[in-house]
Amino acid sequence: MTRINNILLVFVVFTITVVSCSSDNQTLYTLSVSVNEPESGFVTPAYGEYDSGTPVEITAYSNEHWVFHEWMGDYTGSSNPITLIMDSDKLISARFIKKEYPLYLQTIGKGKITEQVIHQKQLDHSHGTVVELTPIPEDPWKFVRWEGDASGSDNPLQLTIQEQTKITAVFEYNSNLTRI
């Protein structure tokens, strides 16, 4: 009889163990992370299904000439990386912005440079901004050439901002100018 009780006891414990292990009551939540501009960067992970209560670290990686700015959607903030606890479905977007570069202008001699931004106007210029520079000499000076990050004597000069840029307009005294 003891042997039958032992077998019955093992059977009951086995059955309870199998039933409790096989009844998975965990809720799965979906994480979906996107990027505002596809060429700006990427995130990891971009998608996944996670058990309730699972911590997930999300990291934003910027491409060249871009910088991570903020998270939007079901999480907001600017920390990177972030760790979220999956307690609901989450839809998040990583927002990247173009790096901005200063454009330094100076003159040698008497004259000035006018600047016209072809695409956008800011103190610093986003990567890819096209700028048109026109040298304007004072009398009796003349524009001769560009120096620094530009060369030649194009007038006006159009350039695309790729990084911090320093340009000098060189003006020379025009002794051949006849005054009337």
Buried (B, 14 or more C-beta within 10 A) or exposed (E): EEEEEEEEEEEEEEEEEEEEEEEEEEEEBEBBBBBBEEEBBBBEEEEBEBEEEBEBEBBBBBBEBBBBBBBBBBBEEEEBEBEBEBEEEBEBBBBBBBBBBEBEBEBEBBBEBEBEBEEEEEEEBBBEBBBEBBBBBEEEBBBBBBBBBBEEEEEEBEBEBEEBBEBBBBBBEBEEEEEE
